[in-house]
Amino acid sequence: MVRRIWNQWNEWSLIGRIVCGLIIGTILAILMPGSEAIVLLGTLFVSALKAVAPILVFFLILAALANASKVGNMKRVVILYVISTFIAGIISVFACYLFPLHLTLVEAAEKSAPSGIAEVISNLLVSVVANPVDALSKANFLGILTWAILVGIALRTASEGTKQVFDSIAEAIQKVVRWVIAFAPFGVLGLVYNAVSTSGLGIFTEYGALILVLVGCMLVIAFITNPLMIWVNIKKNPYPLVLRCLRDSAITAFFTRSSAANIPINLELCRKLGLNEDNYSVSIPLGATINMAGACVTITVMAMAAAQTMGVQVDFITAVILCVLAAVSAAGASGVAGGSLLLIPVACSLLGLPNDIAMQVVGIGFIIGVIQDSCETALNSSSDALFTATAEYAEWTKKGIDYTPGADRETAPVA
């Protein structure tokens, strides 16, 4: 009986379950505040995330870099992916400067801000050269990221069998993450209950402001910076292509909340656009892995919100480093719903924020994830097809081939 109920519960979408947990947590906080047992649900969920995040980051980045040789000749597409992701970080930082955010975090006032950029850089360098075992055990995400990059690059010349081992480990850890995230509705219930019990219903004003900044950044990228990048490459009106990709790809990605699940949709879109199958059969799966502008927005905005809450002043140099770090971290975002949230501690560690604070921000991310993760995935996945088409259109333009951006073609043109 219990097993049947549990299976039926799991068949319901994660979005629906999280909304259910959010509503129940709010109602319980109003009717019966002060229950330690309910608060414990949120504590256990955050603790589980803290436990799995370091090893997840290490093996995801390592496996991605070890297999980078499989990318193929995708120079223009990769450049577009990388530039778009970095621009997403810049837009996020400026948005947080214009619209400062404040989150209700436990013990937020106990952390003193770094004295300046010198202290930030010093902390950065010390963290980078940390012992790898010590970095994993103490959740030093900068050290973890550094060692994952170094080992991943070193393994690029290893045998395919060795690379497959690390791929399998990364997949196994992602499966564990899925198990943890399956309990997100109960964790959200506890987190919302604790927040509403201590701060009242006004807590949702904070969440609303956070969602507006996140979604606003993603809309700017989708309708301003991405079209500008397309125009620079093809010198034609980019919006027919932009709207086509949003219509045929972004809508399904919004509801599936998985770039991997949207790969078949993007492949079919590229076929309809008449693109070269040899190109898009590589660039679309690649984009689902490294083209993560939406994830970069999430990581940057959440880290900046934590810094502003803690009183940490993020100057220009630190902001640039944060954009680069967020872009690299986003490229290693897990393929599961909410995967980018687990990489927020990497950015927070750059700003000198403790792991306990970072994981509270991750918990808030799961609360707003119903909207945030859907919009993030829609941006990530639709831009895979967008930049794949842009790279090929640029070649058609160079060869003098006539075409209409975003229009269907039966086959790829031959110069």
Secondary structure, 3 states (H helix, E strand, C coil): CHHHHHHHHHHCCHHHHHHHHHHHHHHHHHHCCCCHHHHHHHHHHHHHHHHHHHHHHHHHHHHHHHCHHHCCCCHHHHHHHHHHHHHHHHHHHHHHHHCCCCCCCCCHHHCCCCCCHHHHHHHHHHHHCCCHHHHHHCCCHHHHHHHHHHHHHHHHHCCHHHHHHHHHHHHHHHHHHHHHHHCHHHHHHHHHHHHHHHHCCCHHHHHHHHHHHHHHHHHHHHHHHHHHHHHHHHCCCCHHHHHHHHHHHHHHHHHHCCCCCCHHHHHHHHHHCCCCHHHHHHHHHHHHHHCCHHHHHHHHHHHHHHHHHHCCCCCHHHHHHHHHHHHHHHHCCCCCCCHHHHHHHHHHHHCCCCHHHHHHHHHHHHHHHHHHHHHHHHHHHHHHHHHHHHHHHHHHHHCCCCCCCCCCCCCCCCC
